[in-house]
Structures are given as structure tokens and as C-alpha cells.
Amino acid sequence: MTTGLDQREDGELIEIILDAARRGDVTTMARTAAEVSEMTRNWATHIPWDDFATLDGADDELAQVVADLEEMWEPAYLRKPVDPDEEYALDKNAYDFYRPAGRNLLTRTEDYYGWVLARRRTETWQYSRVLEAAPGSIAEITNDLGRRTRGINFNSQDYLSFNTHPAIRAAAERAMRDYGPHSAGSPMVLGNTRISDELERALGDLVGLEHVTLFPTGWAAGFGVVVGLVRQEDHILIDRLAHSCLQQGARAATRNVVRYEHLNVESVRQHLVDIRSRDTRNGVLVVTDGLFSVDADWPDLVSLQQVCREYDATLLVDVAHDLGSMGPGGTGVLGLQGLLGSVDIVMGAFSKTFCSNGGFVASNSPALKQYIKMFGGSHFFSNALSPVQTAVVLEAARIIRSPEGDELRGRLFAAIDALRDELTTRGLTCMGEPSPIVPLLIGNEKLARVANRLLFDRGVLAFMVEFPVTPTGSSRFRLQVQAGHRPEEAREAARIIEGAIADSRAYLSSAFGSAAK
Amino acid sequence: MYDAIVIGARCSGASTAMLLARRGHRVLVVDRSSFPSDVISTHFLWPHGMSYLNRWGLLEQVLAVTPAQTEIDVVNEGIRLTGSVPAELLRAYFRDLHGDDSGVVRTYASIRRSVLDQILVQAAAKAGAEVRTNCTVRGLIVEDGHVVGIRGRTSDGQLIEERARIVVGADGRNSFVARTLGLPKFDERPRCTFAYWSYYSGFSLETAQLHRRGRLACAVVPTNFEQNMVLVWGPSEWSREFRADVPGNYQRALDFVSPELGELVRAQGTREERIYGTLDQAAFLRPLHGPGWVLVGDAESFKDQCTAIGMTHAFRDAELASAALDRWLSGGAPIDETMAWYEGRRRGQDAAAYYDYVCTLAEMRPYRHDELQLFVALRGNQQEIDRFIATHADVAPVSEFFQASNLFLLNDAAKETSAGYPIFEDFAATSRMYQQNPFA
């Protein structure tokens, strides 16, 4: 081993060698190279340390040595100028701004805003686009720089294309005429109408649970039911990927929250064993989505409900994305698994299939219904669903259960199958199971943001999801299919998307693929 | 005619040669050095790196001459996190990547390359690989666009020519194989660190110390010969000014990042070697494989030294690549299929997320307010500290720690506040001060 306290440091030696090389003084180069540490000589195997003396000053070998040594000894980034805006926009994540510094709540949001502006200037900001007309299978939109485009639309949540359905529009007009646009109060006071009761019954029929409570949004339903039921000393086991309204409800309700591995029923059982070995007095709420909204998969609810019963835990399932759009008669994942009427608590949202804001909570218990009406703050202390919204959802529920509903779901799944098939054939990765959500895995955020920028001008509207919706490094396009999409439209979109991803990968000169492992 | 020729007999090369030879393949491994031999390296093995040695039956030999610890201290702006990588996460890592979780150990160690590389070379020879040291490869034999062998020169000037079914490039960042084949670099991240280090006797530490303040960092880690590696690093754009007075700035950086460690080194330490340095640290990927060749270790993916992961990743590559090559050489599957399997494990989402994590750290920007608050929130939450350390070391996926619901929960579970840490007092002014080059 070399030990030489008196030896000069490599940097100093390399500068002498570089200087000599530029003069063509190979003798000095060779003499100095002998003193360079064994470490550096074995690292820089491309430098002919032992052969300096034989280098010909006229030959480009010497120029190569100079270039290689400079590359080793000058900061590399100085050689490659970058657009600072684009670097800033592509490098960061929203979580970088989660805990801003300073005591002034107004001014400390400015760092984050600077990043938003950089993302906007570089057209990599996927949020806050606006529609110019009703969003069908094709939509016309404007981005937040005011640039307009038109494309095959996988960016809207209207799985059965009810937004343009004549019966739905007629129901809205009727309610407008009969009740006006405003509900004028909390459902606990005088915000509900006769059709609100009808809607509760229709939803109860659909999920097989008798007692239904309406909420002004799906988010309010999820948040409301969790904080309505769970107290400080109770426990919540929640799937890591469950919807934000449930995660935030859990945080607000108790500190005893365990985020279990996605879909893992065995892990739920182990956590329940653990909780029950310490605590036999308090409640446990187990929370999961039916169809997961960015992964397009679902849990084994039969086992999950059974495990909950074994340990006296209560199961809450969010069916926002699957109810109405899939399963026998539109009964969603519950229907697929033969669980109608036998899950403890079911919540859902109207905004995906039922063509309106709003949400609901259903169970077989009249007591539970009255309790969450009182203690789920988002029910009591919000204005009720408007009469128009109520009428639209009621009509949607009717169509969903009719033969027409089956036909619409048939068309929806023809488009889903075409899209997934074309994407997969082209070597891309569709996550999850065939469902109205087709998550196309990208992975790296930079790649996703650049692909998103290209797609805007190529005639496909797709929503790119990244942190905090997905974990860091697993961004994706969430393609939401509608019954109104023709299969050939879906295939055309897949071709365009593949081209945009390939071009983005070339633009970033990236070798990373998108596979999970 | 060999089954495989491996160019480079250090962490990735000797290991690949050893593993292939153990499966009964005819392997030649060549290196321009003779061993023991030193090379620029952080020479740190995280617990999964140590676990590979254990899986291969080499750990005892290393531990006989090398100190190893389980707990590590990570101190950012005075916020100390002490923890270790959990066995459960290590087992999950090996199951996911290699399909079996045997041989997991939780210790880490700093092993001089003059010690480790020789153990690996001897193990390769013992396994039946033919090892030729002092042998410099001067060319690749290419026929019909297919690499079929090497031309080289031994130390006594004798020219050699050897052929094999596959040539493995395990020849480091400045890979001869890559340069000769003209392979492009992908995902280049030119922002990186400069690092200077040396070896000190005279004191001993219970655990490795990783400290960070502003745009500078230092590590003091017990290593062989009853010495400690003392390493300082910072953004490469400050390297020129640092170089103006290497010994002075080395101590200055140490004092700035951790006055206690600076004092320990000054008062009790005896420097045993010259000070070494490098800023040849810009990250990149190369194509993994092609007709007749495959790359492993730094040759296929180089990252900045700041997470000291290179040797551990070299071992990982050795196990992955040798498994893939064995399957092909034994007639189990076509090479395209087994190389696609290797590529799938090396170019997937988790690998990309960790690559980004290291490259971002290597820019050495002052920690943001939210990052420091996260470190405070972690204090007292041992399970999550351990998971953070496992994430930093690429045992657990970045995506599982840096996930919204997890970060919210960490906040909610916080036991400490930022009150005790001076960095939070005038954060904006301190951050501005940190942008100034202290060596200018």
C-alpha cells in the first residue's frame, strides 16, 4: 500500500501534467505521472499513465490525454449549459414545498409559486386546464397559458357519457323547473326535497344496503364518515393508496393510523391481531377503495370483510369509481365479488359515473345513519345537494340499472379493451385490471412531464398524475375512458401516446424504462 | 475458448467471475493491476453489500480484519438521526430482486480496496476462474458486429488473444469496453460533488458519522488498520477554490460541517497518508448489453459518491448478471431473454427513483426548510428513522418513504418541534449565507 505523507496531492500533479501536455513536454508528464497515487491511476484507467513518455507531440493521442484529464478535473456541469427554468421545473416535486419557512403565512407560499410559474412557462404544468365545451370523447381545452387545443379526451370523468345523455339533461331541466337551482339549507334542516329520499332508496337498492346518507361531494362523504365514527383512542387500518379524503379523514380522527400494504389482506389480519392483543376496548375501522383510482386494481373484499368480523373491526369500502360503471347491473366491485348487502359500510361519489357532484354513505344500520348525519360534520354543516344534482343522480341510477346501462357498459368496455390492447401491443405497461381507469405507467416524473407537454399538441388529452397523487418515481398517465369513445379512437390515442413517450425519452436521453422493478 | 471473459477484477468483475465459475462455467478474468491494489473509492458497504459477501461465504474473511457496525449517525444541520437498516427490509430487498432472502446481515463496514479486492480476486480463483493480473486489455475482437474476445498485453510485454461466448465489462467508470464500443451515455447528471479524504489513526468511533451543513458534508468512518476514513465533500463548482489550499480547506470544511469532528481529527488524529481527491463524479447510465457483451458495476451506471453505494451496487450487478448469464450458458433460455431480465431489474422505476435521489443529493443544495422539518419530525420515531436510512441506502424503494400519506403521518407522529435547533431561527438568512463559497 502506498503511504506517503510527503507526496503531493493528485490535483496538483494533474495540473502539472495538463500544463506539460499542452506544451507537448512528455518528459515532465512521465516524471510527474510516477508520483500520481495508485488510487487515481487505477480509477482513471483510460489515461495511459505509464506511456506518457512515448506519446508523440504531433499525434492526437496527446490531445486526447488533455481532453480526458480536463474532463476529470473540471466541473462537468460547466460543459453543458441548461435552461435554468426547465431544470427547475423538471427537477422538483410538490412535496419540496410542503413545509415552507417563515412566520408570515402569506409570503411563505411564494417559493412554491415560483416553481408553479417555471412549470407553466415550460408548459409542463398539467393542472388547471379549462374546457371550452362539453367534454365528450373529443374535447376542446385551453391550458393556463391560454393556448387552445383539441384532442381525444381521456381527461374527463364521465364513464357512461351521461353528460350528453338526453334523459339526464331532461331530468336536470325538470328539477330546475320544479325546485329551482338552490337547495337553500343543510339536509339536517330543510335542504332536501322529496327526490332526495327517492335517491337514497335508489342507491340503497344498487348496493343492497338499506340506509343511505347523501353528502354534497364525494370527498365530504369519505371524510365525514371517518371523522363521524372514529375517536382519538380508536384505530384505523387504511390501504396505503386509499383516496385522499379517507387518508385525511383518518389523520383528523386519530393518531392510531396504520397504512397497510396495498391490497394485502394478510397484513390487515396481522395488524388486527396486534391491535386486539393490546386493546380490546376501542373500535377499529378498516378502510379501502373498491376500484383504486390510480392503480385500477381492487382488494379481495370477501376475505377482508371476513377478517374484519373475526376481530370485531368495521370495514369501509369506497366504490366511487366502480359503482355504476362495471360489474353485473352496474353494481361495481361489490357485485363482482357477490357482496351486495354484506359489507359493513359503503361510500361512493357521483362524480365519475353519476354525472354530478355529490356522494353517499350506505349501511344496514339506521342508527349508523343517524349518527353520521349528526357527527359527520360535512353532512350537517354543508348545503345539501342541489335539486338539479339530486335529479341527475337519480336518473343516472335508473339508467345504470336498466338494459340501457348494460349496453353502455358494453360500449365502455369495448373502448377500454381496445385502448389497453393497443398500448400493451406497443410495449407500454397498463397497470391494474380492465376498468374505466387505464393507468399507463411512466415512472420518472421528468419523462412524464415532457411527454405530457408533447401530447398537448398531438391530439390526446390525458391527465398526468405524479406526487402527491402517486408515490415519488411512479408517475403515470391516468386515462379515463367513456362509453362514447369508439374503439378506433382509443387505438389512435394509444399510437399517439407511444410516439410522445418515445420522443420524450429521446429528448431527455434517458435509458430508464417504466417497469416497476 | 472461454464461456465468459470478465474485464476488471474488482468489486463487480471478480464477483461476477466467481459466481459464474461456481456454476461450473469456464471463466477468464483479467485486470491491469496486481493485487493488493488500491483505487479511488468510498469503500463503504451498506448492509445489503455486506449481505452479498455473506451469501457468497466471504464475510468472515472480511470481518477478521475490518470493523463493522450496525447503527449509523446521520446528522443534518445538527439534527441527529441514529438508526440502522431493519432486517425485514433487507429480506424484502433480496426477495424482490433476487428471489431469495438468505444470508441477510445488518452490519455495514468501510473496507479498504487493497483489502477487499484481493479477497474477491482470491475467491474468484478459488472458485475456478482463471485470474490474470497485470494484464491490460488493448482491444476487443469483433466479428460480424459481435464481440467474441479480447486482445491484451501482459506486464512482460507478451501479447495475448482470448475468445469467449460473452465479454463482461466490469472495468469501472472509465470503462475500456464502453469506450472501445463507442457506447453513449444516458441520463447524464453533470452536477456532482468534489470529495477529498485521507486516513487517520489515533481515535476510534462507535458508529460511522455522516454530517451535513449548508452545501458541505463530511463523513468519519472506522476502517481497516485501526484507522478512520475522514472524507469531506461539497458542490463541484467550489472545487477550484478548494484546491488552492487542500490541507487547509480540508480541515476548514471539517470544522464548518462539524466542529466536534473537526476538533477530534485535529487534536487526536494522526494523518497516515496523503490527502486524495476527485470530482470525476458526474452520473450517467450506459447501455447494459449488446451482441457478445454486457456491462456491470460503475461501467453500466455511475453515481456520485455522496451515498457511498457504488460497491454495494457492483455486488448487486454481479449477482444479477451472473444469474442471467448462467441461465443462458446452461441452455435455460436465449440470451436476449436473460438480458431483458437483467435490464428489467436495472432500468425499472425503483432504480430510476433512486438514481434521481442520489443525483439530487449530489447537487449539494442547502437543505430546504421542509426537508429539515422532516428530519425533526423523524426524531424519536425509530421505525421511520430506520426506514429513512434504508431508503437512503437503496434497500427500501424511494417511492415507499416519499409518499404523501406517509409524510403526513410522519408529521402527525412528530414528538419534537424545531424549537431546539438554531438553523430554524433565521432560516432565510442562513440559507443565503450557505450559498457563499467559503473557500473563495
Interface residues (C-beta under 8 A of the other chain):
Chain A: M1 T2 T3 G4 L5 D6 Q7 R8 E9 D10 G11 E12 S37 E38 M39 T40 N42 W43 A44 T45 H46 E71 M72 W73 P75 A76 Y77 L78 R79 K80 D91 N93 Y95 D96 F97 Y98 R99 P100 A101 G102 I238 R240 S244 Q247 Q248 R251 R255 V257 R259 L441 G443 N444 E445 F467 P468 V469 P471 T472 G473 S474 L508 S509 S510 A511 F512 G513 S514 A515 A516 K517
Chain B: R32 S33 P36 S37 D38 V39 I40 S41 D96 L97 R112 S114 D171 G172 R173 N174 F176 R179 P184 F186 D187 E188 P190 R191 C192 F194 S236 E237 S239 R240 R243 V246 R271 E272 E273 R274 I275 Y276 G277 T278 L279 D280 A282 L285 R286 P287 E343 G344 R345 R347 G348 Q349 D350 A351 A352 A353 Y355 D356 T360 R368 H369 D370 Q373 L374 P397 V398 S399 E400 F402 Q403 A404 S405 N406 L407 F408 L409 D412 A413 F424 F427 A428
